[in-house]
């Protein structure tokens, strides 16, 4: 039976509703993980370092999709909660069309400037050649990837999270199969991994257009619309935390790579890349939960159902605390086999990766609360608080930590920087939760 946004949510019903979004985010994360696994083992650590070096640039460009998806879905869900379905569909259509246009423009600029960006990140020689090759191929599907990120949020708002999951699973499996064939079997190398990603992202981004453009059983349908600058700016402002998260992460990850190049060369970048691949999957649980639960918060906020807001808030914090502890324990257990799978062919790189991940994973005890806090305020249409949490979490505190801690702890300061930044952010998140509880009636 389909679960509706308007229902009362028990733990069982809440988990059933958000599970497709969690799995969807995990499969999205698998794109880069599978690319990295095959590139590292079949092409070599220089190509592997190149993917990790240029990846923050690619994720920065994709930030538009995350911003419009999260900020726009909160507005659309709130409008549905107010009983204005036609208006909600007009907003939905406008935001999708603007994402496509923006994606095309940004992809063209990215292809043009990728050599300059790669040099700025410290690449030269073979590393530079590989960075540009991977970037220019994957940027071909960037508009589709942005749409995929937008539809991840809107599938939930449309009460079709399982359909969204199905799309991402098909796209993810396609990526894995093509990586195996193009990189492992036919030995096409780095270009093969990039083309595998392009194909999977086109599936994830373009199929939803076909679904929503036709008559369907969901709450949303693509159709005629008109540009509404006020709503577009509200969506951008509301989703500014997600934009800030992606842009800040790109800037900070680039700084991590620069610091690691200075401290440990290509090995440092490759070790950090391995840790980031697993990190993408682990935090996908928190990100997926936040995406899946946000339309529920927006809907009940729009409907002025304060009791359900309180119910969702309390259950969410308990679930995130349990998951954070489980992920920390799991990370400690898999650190050695993880390093062996990705970089077991190099003893020094293996040791560095294993040690780094065991320090880095302390962050999983904390970061779920901050990720949810930012998403929660986005869902309440308070982009300012959401952006403040994201800005300080992903940029200010991390920049300070990654610049200062290595002076005291060497390379271990880099591995511990995220945990320190998350701890500082947690104090801010809790403060906003406490100060805003009377305004939004969730506690």
C-alpha positions as a printed Julia matrix, in Angstrom:
443×3 Matrix{Float64}:
  0.0    0.0     0.0
  1.33   3.43   -0.96
  2.23   5.64    1.99
  0.94   9.2     1.72
  2.58  12.38    2.98
 -0.44  13.2     5.13
 -0.24  10.07    7.31
  0.94   9.65   10.9
  4.34   7.96   10.92
  5.38   5.15   13.24
  9.0    3.95   13.13
  8.03   1.15   10.77
  6.11   3.4     8.4
  8.81   6.08    8.5
 11.55   3.58    7.67
  9.46   2.11    4.85
  8.95   5.57    3.4
 12.58   6.75    3.57
 14.27   3.43    2.68
 14.01   3.94   -1.1
 15.68   7.35   -0.74
 18.49   5.87    1.36
 19.12   3.05   -1.11
 18.83   5.57   -3.95
 21.62   7.71   -2.46
 23.79   4.64   -1.86
 23.48   3.6    -5.5
 24.24   7.15   -6.58
 27.41   6.99   -4.5
 28.35   3.69   -6.09
 28.95   5.44   -9.43
 32.19   6.98   -8.25
 33.13   4.05   -6.03
 32.98   1.52   -8.85
 34.87   3.86  -11.17
 37.57   4.26   -8.54
 37.8    0.55   -7.81
 38.3   -0.41  -11.44
 40.58   2.51  -12.25
 42.81   1.82   -9.26
 43.18  -1.9    -9.92
 43.23  -1.9   -13.74
 44.68   1.47  -14.78
 46.96   2.37  -11.86
 47.36   4.81   -9.01
 48.22   7.82  -11.23
 44.88   7.56  -13.02
 43.2    6.84   -9.68
 44.76   9.99   -8.18
 43.6   11.96  -11.25
 39.96  10.95  -10.72
 40.17  11.96   -7.06
 41.91  15.23   -7.88
 39.34  16.41  -10.44
 36.25  15.01   -8.7
 35.7   18.06   -6.41
 35.48  20.25   -9.54
 32.86  17.97  -11.08
 30.83  17.87   -7.87
 30.95  21.67   -7.61
 29.33  21.98  -11.04
 26.64  19.44  -10.11
 25.65  21.5    -7.05
 22.93  23.29   -9.03
 20.89  20.08   -9.16
 21.14  19.47   -5.42
 20.12  23.06   -4.67
 17.06  23.11   -6.9
 16.03  19.58   -5.93
 16.05  20.09   -2.17
 14.97  23.74   -2.13
 12.34  23.29   -4.82
 10.85  20.09   -3.42
 10.33  21.78   -0.06
  8.31  24.53   -1.77
  6.34  22.06   -3.89
  5.58  19.79   -0.92
  4.47  22.76    1.2
  2.24  23.94   -1.68
  0.69  20.45   -1.9
  0.11  20.55    1.85
 -1.8   23.78    1.35
 -4.06  22.02   -1.18
 -2.76  23.88   -4.29
 -1.94  20.98   -6.63
 -2.03  22.9    -9.93
  0.3   25.56   -8.6
  2.63  22.9    -7.2
  2.92  21.28  -10.65
  3.69  24.62  -12.28
  6.5   25.19   -9.79
  7.77  21.64  -10.33
  7.85  22.0   -14.12
  9.61  25.36  -14.03
 12.34  24.09  -11.72
 13.03  21.0   -13.85
 13.31  23.05  -17.06
 15.63  25.58  -15.44
 17.86  22.78  -14.14
 18.25  21.38  -17.65
 19.15  24.78  -19.11
 21.6   25.55  -16.32
 23.18  22.12  -16.65
 23.9   22.58  -20.34
 25.53  25.97  -19.77
 27.68  24.82  -16.84
 28.78  21.66  -18.66
 29.98  23.66  -21.65
 31.97  25.98  -19.37
 33.4   23.01  -17.49
 34.64  21.33  -20.67
 36.29  24.58  -21.74
 38.06  25.33  -18.45
 38.9   21.82  -17.17
 42.64  22.04  -18.16
 43.0   25.32  -16.27
 41.23  23.88  -13.22
 43.36  20.73  -13.22
 46.57  22.77  -13.33
 45.28  24.93  -10.49
 44.81  21.79   -8.4
 48.47  20.87   -8.87
 48.24  18.4   -11.75
 50.95  18.16  -14.41
 52.28  15.59  -16.85
 50.33  12.32  -16.95
 48.23  13.39  -13.97
 47.06  16.5   -15.86
 46.25  14.51  -19.01
 44.16  12.02  -17.05
 42.31  14.76  -15.14
 41.26  16.54  -18.32
 40.28  13.31  -20.09
 38.04  12.13  -17.24
 36.49  15.56  -16.68
 35.64  16.28  -20.31
 33.97  12.92  -20.87
 31.92  12.92  -17.67
 30.82  16.53  -18.19
 28.89  15.35  -21.26
 26.28  13.85  -18.93
 26.36  16.6   -16.29
 22.91  18.02  -17.27
 21.44  14.52  -16.85
 23.23  14.1   -13.5
 21.76  17.39  -12.27
 18.29  16.25  -13.31
 18.87  12.97  -11.51
 19.64  14.87   -8.3
 16.53  17.02   -8.77
 14.27  14.03   -9.35
 15.64  12.19   -6.3
 13.85  14.78   -4.18
 10.77  15.13   -6.37
 10.11  11.38   -6.59
  9.62  11.45   -2.82
  7.41  14.54   -2.99
  5.35  12.8    -5.7
  4.83   9.84   -3.3
  6.84   7.59   -5.64
 10.08   6.9    -3.73
 10.15   3.26   -4.91
 10.04   4.31   -8.55
 12.92   6.7    -7.91
 14.81   3.84   -6.29
 14.18   1.62   -9.3
 15.61   4.22  -11.67
 18.76   4.64   -9.6
 19.26   0.89   -9.18
 19.08   0.39  -12.96
 21.5    3.27  -13.49
 23.87   1.96  -10.82
 23.9   -1.59  -12.16
 24.53  -0.21  -15.67
 27.54   1.67  -14.33
 28.96  -1.43  -12.66
 28.48  -3.67  -15.69
 30.03  -1.14  -18.07
 32.99  -0.55  -15.74
 33.61  -4.3   -15.73
 33.36  -4.53  -19.51
 35.08  -1.31  -20.62
 37.82  -1.18  -18.0
 38.23  -4.78  -16.83
 37.56  -6.78  -20.01
 38.28  -4.5   -22.98
 41.0   -2.51  -21.16
 39.84   0.9   -22.46
 41.23   2.49  -19.31
 40.19   5.77  -17.73
 38.01   6.74  -20.71
 36.05   3.5   -20.26
 35.27   4.36  -16.63
 34.15   7.84  -17.68
 31.86   6.52  -20.43
 30.34   4.05  -17.93
 29.45   6.97  -15.67
 28.03   9.0   -18.57
 25.72   6.16  -19.6
 24.42   5.52  -16.09
 23.82   9.22  -15.4
 21.83   9.59  -18.61
 19.58   6.74  -17.47
 19.14   8.29  -14.02
 18.39  11.76  -15.33
 16.42  11.29  -18.54
 14.03   8.44  -17.68
 12.22  10.53  -15.01
 11.51  13.17  -17.66
  9.7   10.55  -19.74
  7.71   9.44  -16.68
  6.66  12.88  -15.43
  5.98  14.24  -18.93
  3.21  11.67  -19.44
  0.02  11.12  -17.5
  0.97   9.22  -14.34
 -0.38   8.17  -10.96
  1.87  10.46   -8.9
  1.13  13.88   -7.43
  3.35  15.62   -9.99
  3.41  16.01  -13.77
  5.6   18.03  -16.12
  3.63  20.47  -18.23
  3.28  24.06  -19.29
  4.57  26.65  -16.91
  5.93  30.16  -16.82
  8.98  31.67  -15.21
  8.3   32.76  -11.65
 11.35  34.62  -10.41
 10.1   34.8    -6.84
  9.62  31.03   -6.56
 12.91  30.31   -8.32
 14.79  32.6    -5.92
 12.96  31.04   -2.97
 13.96  27.58   -4.18
 17.57  28.7    -4.58
 17.57  30.39   -1.19
 15.87  27.44    0.46
 18.31  25.01   -1.15
 21.31  27.24   -0.6
 22.49  24.94    2.19
 22.8   22.06   -0.27
 24.53  24.35   -2.76
 26.86  25.49   -0.02
 27.5   21.9     1.08
 28.54  20.8    -2.4
 30.57  23.9    -3.26
 32.24  23.94    0.14
 33.01  20.23   -0.03
 34.58  20.73   -3.43
 36.74  23.6    -2.19
 37.72  21.78    1.0
 38.41  18.46   -0.75
 40.64  20.31   -3.2
 42.53  21.78   -0.24
 42.8   18.29    1.27
 44.34  17.06   -1.97
 46.77  19.98   -2.12
 47.83  19.4     1.49
 48.21  15.67    0.87
 50.23  16.26   -2.31
 52.63  18.31   -0.19
 52.79  15.78    2.66
 52.62  12.44    0.84
 52.43  13.0    -2.94
 50.19  10.83   -5.11
 49.89   8.26   -2.32
 48.19  10.8    -0.07
 45.67  11.76   -2.75
 44.97   8.09   -3.56
 44.5    7.22    0.14
 42.13  10.15    0.63
 40.22   9.11   -2.48
 39.67   5.62   -1.1
 38.4    7.03    2.19
 36.08   9.41    0.34
 34.54   6.59   -1.71
 33.49   4.74    1.42
 32.49   8.03    3.04
 30.11   8.7     0.13
 28.33   5.42    0.82
 28.23   5.86    4.6
 26.87   9.41    4.61
 24.44   8.38    1.85
 22.42   6.84    4.68
 22.07  10.23    6.39
 21.6   12.09    3.11
 19.01   9.59    1.88
 17.11   9.78    5.16
 17.15  13.57    5.02
 15.89  13.61    1.42
 13.23  11.01    2.18
 11.91  12.66    5.32
 12.1   16.31    4.17
  8.84  16.27    2.14
  7.05  14.86    5.2
  8.29  17.78    7.3
  7.39  20.3     4.57
  3.92  18.84    4.08
  2.99  18.8     7.76
  4.5   22.25    8.22
  2.3   23.51    5.37
 -0.7   21.75    6.93
  0.12  23.2    10.42
  0.17  19.67   11.88
  2.48  20.39   14.82
  2.02  17.03   16.55
  3.3   15.17   13.51
  6.24  17.55   13.16
  7.2   16.74   16.75
  6.79  13.02   16.08
  9.01  13.14   12.97
 11.68  15.24   14.67
 12.03  13.02   17.72
 12.08   9.75   15.79
 14.62  11.13   13.32
 17.12  12.11   16.02
 16.9    8.67   17.63
 17.42   6.84   14.33
 20.38   9.01   13.36
 22.08   8.43   16.7
 21.77   4.65   16.36
 22.98   4.65   12.76
 25.98   6.85   13.61
 27.2    4.42   16.26
 26.7    1.44   13.93
 28.62   3.12   11.1
 31.54   3.98   13.39
 31.85   0.36   14.54
 31.51  -0.94   10.99
 34.17   1.46    9.73
 36.65   0.21   12.3
 35.98  -3.39   11.25
 36.29  -2.87    7.5
 39.27  -0.47    7.45
 41.8   -3.22    6.66
 39.81  -5.15    4.01
 38.7   -1.87    2.44
 42.29  -0.7     1.99
 43.22  -4.11    0.59
 40.46  -4.0    -2.05
 41.37  -0.56   -3.37
 45.15  -0.26   -2.88
 46.38  -3.63   -1.67
 48.95  -3.67   -4.47
 51.07  -0.99   -2.7
 52.2   -1.66    0.89
 52.85   1.96    1.88
 49.59   3.16    0.34
 47.7    0.31    2.02
 49.05   1.24    5.47
 48.32   4.94    4.99
 44.74   4.28    3.84
 43.94   1.9     6.69
 45.26   4.27    9.37
 43.57   7.29    7.81
 40.14   5.69    7.64
 40.23   4.54   11.27
 40.8    8.13   12.37
 38.41   9.69    9.85
 35.45   7.48   10.84
 35.07   9.19   14.23
 33.07  11.77   12.27
 30.21   9.26   11.73
 29.27   9.57   15.39
 28.42  13.23   14.8
 27.82  14.2    11.17
 24.37  12.6    10.8
 22.87  15.14   13.2
 24.37  18.04   11.26
 23.26  16.7     7.88
 19.73  16.16    9.18
 19.68  19.55   10.92
 20.48  21.4     7.71
 17.91  19.4     5.74
 15.28  19.82    8.48
 15.44  23.62    8.32
 15.38  23.5     4.51
 12.17  21.46    4.78
 10.76  24.14    7.08
 11.53  26.69    4.34
 14.19  28.35    6.5
 17.08  28.47    4.07
 19.04  30.94    6.2
 19.54  28.6     9.17
 20.09  25.64    6.87
 22.75  27.53    4.91
 24.45  28.71    8.12
 24.83  25.13    9.34
 26.15  23.96    5.98
 28.44  26.95    5.49
 30.16  26.58    8.85
 30.19  22.75    8.71
 31.54  22.22    5.23
 33.66  25.34    4.71
 34.67  27.48    7.69
 35.33  24.79   10.3
 36.86  22.33    7.82
 39.13  24.93    6.25
 40.4   25.91    9.67
 40.89  22.28   10.71
 42.67  21.12    7.55
 45.01  24.13    7.62
 45.85  24.07   11.34
 45.76  20.43   12.47
 48.48  19.16   10.08
 50.85  21.7    11.69
 50.32  19.91   15.0
 49.67  16.29   13.99
 51.13  15.93   10.51
 49.11  13.77    8.12
 46.96  12.5    11.03
 45.73  16.08   11.37
 44.18  15.8     7.93
 42.41  12.53    8.78
 40.98  14.02   12.01
 39.98  17.41   10.54
 36.46  16.33    9.54
 35.62  14.96   13.0
 36.77  18.2    14.65
 34.74  20.3    12.19
 31.63  18.15   12.74
 31.94  18.47   16.51
 32.1   22.26   16.28
 29.09  22.25   13.95
 27.09  20.05   16.3
 27.14  22.77   18.94
 25.67  25.17   16.39
 23.03  22.69   15.18
 21.83  21.99   18.71
 21.62  25.72   19.38
 19.4   26.25   16.33
 17.22  23.28   17.29
 16.64  24.74   20.75
 16.09  28.35   19.67
 13.67  27.48   16.84
 11.5   24.89   18.6
  8.78  27.35   19.66
  8.59  29.01   16.25
  7.99  25.75   14.35
  6.37  23.73   17.19
  8.42  20.54   16.63
  9.45  20.13   20.28
